[in-house]
Amino acid sequence: MENNESKISNLRIHPSQFLLLWFAVLIFVGATFLNLPFASVDGKSIGFIDALFTAASAVCVTGLTVVNTAAHWTLFGKIVIILLIQIGGLGIMTMATLIAFLFGKKITLKDRLLMQEEMNTTTLQGIVLLTKRILFMTIAIELIGVILLSIVLVPDYGVLQGIWFSIFHSISAFCNAGFDLLGNSLVGYVNNPIVNFTVISLVILGGLGFYVLMDIIQRRRLKKLLMHSKIVLLITGFLLVFGFLLVFIFEYSNPLTLGGLNLPGKLMSSLFLSVTPRTAGFNTLDTAALSPITTFFIIMLMFIGGSPGSTAGGVKTTSIGVIVIAIVGLVKGSEDTEIFKRRIPVTTILRAIAVIGIAILLVVLATTILLVTERNTGFSFIDIIFETVSAFGTVGLSRGLTPHLTDLGRIVVSLTMFAGRLGPLTIAFGIAQNQHKNKGYYKYPEGKIMVG
């Protein structure tokens, strides 16, 4: 391990910085293609800022759009968008590994270090094998999604267009992107169980994280799962159940959302709305018509997001879980933070605090700027903070503000999406990588601070 650390320190650029650079390059390349006149149906360039916004939203698997994806983009533009979603969802180094694997190229130590950084793992052992398994798993899951969606979309749109729509939406759902080709997300399929449960399943699988999926496949029994997998499943399950109940209760009689649906439709839509804010961005109900308490809870869901090593964004379920477990332990007077008969290291708790703290600062800063730049758009504070958290959590839900953003507002939201996709994770992992530099041969005396 020390040998690996010395090689890391000798790199001219830190892996996290390298990934930030390449994600930025991918966004600019995507924006260049989307800015071409033949990428738009009207044959005119959309403008670089709008192209950049769309590319950032696709690469960061967010789903916020300044134009209607179905109506504005040509087939070329839509293919560019779905490729950006797939690369952004799986990660640049994962896709690079696929190319290297297909052409028989050797995976170097530097490649492995970058893969380790991108996947937010703490070991290089088996990293290439894990990446290959992730690729095959992704193809298998997305293919099943295509088959299931085709059952509905092929009869509705014909064979070729139905299959194309199924491919696009399967990739978009598994990568937690939220882009759609139907023009109004999945509102038209609010009562369709096949579409609803297929998208729900793809979103959940994409948001759990590849490590958890591999752990479930290999160990098969809940008791044998790693502690990480147990915490992810625990927090995810709680959020899904709590979100479902809250939406069902507070939107039950809302005539603009669940009020006009029958009981099965209410139940299915409530479950859908508890799943998709976890960074997916699809909607079957009018987001702007939700009650204040539901809107507030969705903002919290978007901020939390999915799980580490997944296609989702947000501060991640494990960060929230670690903090909650630490608080419970503190209240109980425990010396150690423990769960499932395992102790959580203090460094893990500190990294979780850092991720959440940085995320809060980022959301506050972006919201403050948007309150200034969008003050003349007529949208309220709740609309703006909803947009900001949606961008940071790479969700894609909006209360209608996105198409009306000013140019400066679009740049701010693009940067927020970019930071939300990579910022907290790379910063926290960068701290973990450089901890050995902060270990000295002496310690300062403790200073007492009153808190609480």
N, C-alpha and C positions, 0 to 999 in steps of 0.2 A: 504493500500500500504506500509506503514511504517513497518507493521508486516511482510509482505513478504520480505522487504529489510533486516530486522534483521535476518530472517531465512536464507536468501541468504548468509549473511555475516558470519553465523555460520557454513556453510558448510566447510568441510575440504579442498575441492578442488572446485575452481570456475567452474560453468557449462561449460564455454568455454574451459577450460583446460580438463574437463572430455570428452567433445566431440572430442577434438583433440586426446586424448589418445585412445578413442574407434575407431575412424577412422583409426588411426595408427595400432591398433590391428587387425582390419578387413582387412587392406591391407596385413599385415604379414600372417594372416591366409589364405587369398586368394593366396598369393605368395607360401605358403607351398603346397597347393593343386595343383597349376599350375606347380610346380616344380617336381611333381611326374612323373615317366616315362610314365605311361599310360595316362597322360594328353596330351602327344604329339604323333602325328601319327607315328613318327619313333621309338617310344618306348624308347627314350632316354630323360633324364632330360634336360630341356632347359637351366638350370643354374639359380641360385637363383637371380642374378641381373636382368636377363631378365624376370623372373617370377615376381619379385618385381615390375619392370617397368610396366608390363602388368596389374598386380593387382591394382597398383596405378592409372593407366589410367582408369581402369574399375570403381573402387570405386569413383574416382574423376570425373566420367562421362566425360572423355576427348576424348578418341578415338585414341590417338597416339599409334602406334604399331611398335615393332621392328621385328615382323614376320608377315606373312600373316595370318590373323585370320582364313580364310576359309581353307587354306591348311595345316597349322601347327597343329592346335588343334584337338583332338578327340572330340566326342560328350560330353564326360565328361568334358573336358576342356572348351568347348563352353558353357555348362550349368553353370559351375562355373563363367565364365565371365558374363553371362547375369544376374545371381543372384547378383553378385557384383554390376553390373550396376543398378539394381532395388533398392537394399538397399542403394547404394550411392546416387542415384537420389532422392529418397524419404526422405532419412535421417535415421540414425540408430534409433533414438527415435521414429520416425513414424512407422518403422517396428516393434519395440519393443511394441508399443501400439497395433499394429495389433495382435501380439502374445498374449498379455495380454487380449485383447478383446475376442479372440477366446477361451481362457482357463478360462475366468471369473476372472482374477487377478485384484486386486484393483490398481488403479493408484495413487501413493503416491505424496506428495507435491514435493519431490525431483525429481520425474519423470516429473512433470508438469514444474518445473523450467528448467530442461534440454530440454524439448520440446519447452519452450518459447525461450531459447537461440538458439536452432537449427533453429527455424522458424523465428528468428530475429523479434519477435513481442515484444511490450512493456507492455503487459498485460497478466495475467493468466486467465482472465475471458473467459470461453467457449473454452479453449485450447484443452481439450479432445474431445469435440464435433466437433471442427474444424478439428482435426486430423482424426477422423473417416470419416468425409465428404471428406477429401482429399484422403483417401484410396479408398473409393467407387468411387469417381470421376476419380481417376487414373485408376482403373480397367475398368470403363465404356469407357473412352477415348481410352485406349490401346486396348480394345476388338473391338471397332469400327475400329481402325487402322488395326487390324489383318484381319477383314472381308474384308476391302477395298483392302489391299495388296494381299489377297488370290485370288482376282479376276484375278490378273496378274500372281502371282508366282505359284499358283497351276497348271495352264495349262503349265507353263514353266518347272516346276520341279517335277510334280507329286503331289498326294494328301498329303502324309505324309511329304515329304521334303518341299513342298510348304507351308504347314501350319506351320511347324517349322520355316522356313525362315520368314514367316509373323509375327509370335510371336516375334522372335528375333529382327527384324527390327522395329517393332512397339514400343517395349519397349525401344530399343536403340534410336529411334527418339524422343519419348516423354520425355525421360530422358536426351535428348540432348547429348548423348554419342558419336555417330558417328561410333561405331563398325559395321562391316558388314560381312556377310557370302558369299558374291558374288565374292570376290576376288579382285575387283577393284572398291569398293564403288558402286555408282549407275550410273557409266559412261555408262553402257549398256542400261540404261533406260532414256537416256537424252531426248528422244522424246516421252516418255510415260506419258501422262497427269495424269493417275490414280496414278502411283507411285510418280510422282513429287508433285502433289497437296496434296496427303495423307501425305507424309513426311513433306512437308511445313506446313501443318495444325498441325501436331503433334509437330513439333519443336516450332511453334509460341505459341501453347497452353501450352507446357511445359515451355517455356521461359517467359510467362506473369506473372506467379506466381499464386499460389492457392488462395491467398486473392483476387486478381483481378477477377479470374474466379468465385469465390463464390459471389463477389460483383455484377458482371454482371448478374448472375443467379437470385440473390435475388431482385435486384433493376430494372433490365431490361432496364431502360432508362438512356441515357448518362448524362442528367442533374442531376439525382439523385445519381450518383456514388460518392463514396468518393474521396477526392482530390488526394489521393495516386493512385487510379485507373485511374483517369483522366490524371495524369502526366505520368504514365506508358504507357497508350494508345497513348498519344500525342507523346512522345519521340520514342516509338516503331514504330508508323506509319510514323513519319518523317524519321527515319533511313531506314525503308523498302523502302519507295518511293525514297529517295535520292540514296540509294544503287542500286536500280533497274535501275534508269536513268543513273547513272554513269557507271555501268557495260555494259548496253546496248549501250551507246555512245562510250565508249573507247575500247570495245571488239568486236564491230559490224563487223569490217573488219579483225580481227585477225584470220588468217587461222588455228591457233592451238587451238582456242577456239570457238567463235561464228561464225567465218567466213564460215564454211562449213554447217551451219544449215539453214533451211528455216525460214521465219519470225516468225511463231508460236513457233518454236524451240528456236529461239533467245530470244523471249519474256519470255518463260517459264524458260529457263536457266538463264536469267538475274535475274528473280525473285528468283529462287532457290539459286543463288549465293549471293543475298542480304540477304537471310534468314539464311542460314546455318553457316556463320561465327559468328553468334550470339550464339556461343558455341555448335553448333550441330556437325560439322565435316564431314558430308556427302558431296560428290562432284559429279557432273555430267560432270565437265570440268577438264582439266589438270591444277592443281593449279600452277605448276611450269612454265606454258606457259603464264600466265596472264601478261599484260603490267605492267610497274612499277607503274603507277598511280592507277591502280586497286588493285595491291598488297598492296600499301600503305594504301588505303582506307579499305581493308579487315583487315589489322593490327589494324586499329582504331576500326573497328566493333568488332573484337575479344577482344580488350581491354575493350570496354564498356560492352559487354556481354548482359545478359538478365536482369530480374527484381528480386527484393528481394522476398524471399519465393517461389522461383521456382527451377527447376532442372538445371538452367543455372549457369554459372560462370561469371567472369569479375567484374568490379567495379560497375556494375548495372546501368540501365537506370535512376533510380531516383537520383543517386549520380551526374551524369552528368546534369540531369535536374535541380536539386537544385542549382548547381554551375552556370549554364547558367542563371537561373532566378535571382540569386543574382547579377550577373554581370550586367544584364539588369537594375535591380533596382538601382544599384550603378550609372550607367551611367545616368539614368534619374534623379538622385538626391533624390530618395525616401528614407525615413527614415527606412521603413520596407520592407522586401522581401515578395511580395504578388503575388498571382495568383489565378484565379477562386474565387475571393472575399474572399480569406483566407490568413492569414499571416503565413509564414514559420518561426518557432523558430530559434533563433541564434544557439542553440545547434545542431539542425539538419544540419545546414550549416557547422558547425565545424566538425561534424562527416563525412559529405560528403567529406570535404577537407582532413580529416585524411585518409579515405579509398583510395582516389585517390593518395594522397602523398605516402602512404605506398606501394601501387601498383606500382607506378613509380619507387620507390627505389628498390623494389623486382625485377622488370623487368630489370632495369639497372644492378643490381648486378649479376643476373643469366646470362644475355647476356655477361657481361664482363668475367665471368668465362668460358662460352662456347667458347668465342673468343680465349681463351688460350688453352682449352682442345681439341677443334676441329680445330685447326689451320692447321692440316695436312690432313684434310678430303677433301679439295678441294672445300668446299662450301663457298659462299660469305657471307658478313655481312648481307645482306637482308634475306638470307636463315636462318641465325642463329637467328636474332631478330624475324623473322616470327615464328620460332619454339618456341622461348621463350614466346612470347605473346600468341601463340596457347596453350601452356602448362598452362600458368597463367590463361587464360580465359577459361580453360577446353574445348577447341574447338575440337582439333584433326586434323585440317588441317595441312598439311606439304608440303614442297617443295622438299621432298625426303631425308631430312637429317636424320630422325629418325632411320632407320635401320643401318646407318653408324656411329651413335654416339659411342664414346668411353665408356668404363665402367664408368668412372668418369662423363662423359657427361650424361649418362643415369641416374645416381644418382641425378645429379643436376636438370635434367628435371623432375624426379619423385618428388623431393622436391618442385619444382616450381608448379607442378600440385596439390600437397597436400596443399601448401600454398594458391594457387589460389582458391581451393574449400572451404577452411575454414578461411584462414588468415584474409583478410580485414574485413570480416563480423564479425567474433568473436572478433577481436581486437576493432573494432568500437563499437560493442554492449557491450564489456567489459568496455569501457570508459563510455558509457551511464549508465551502472549498478553501476559504482563506483563514479559517479559524486557527490553523497551526501557526500562522504568522503572529497571532496575538498572544501566544502562549510564552510568557517570559519566565525568568528564573526567580522572580520576586512578585509579591503582591502588595498593593497599597493597603493601609489599615481601613477597616470598614467605617463608613459614615452613616449616621442614622438619619432617616428621612421619614416624617410622618405622612402616611397616606390614608385615604378613606375617610 
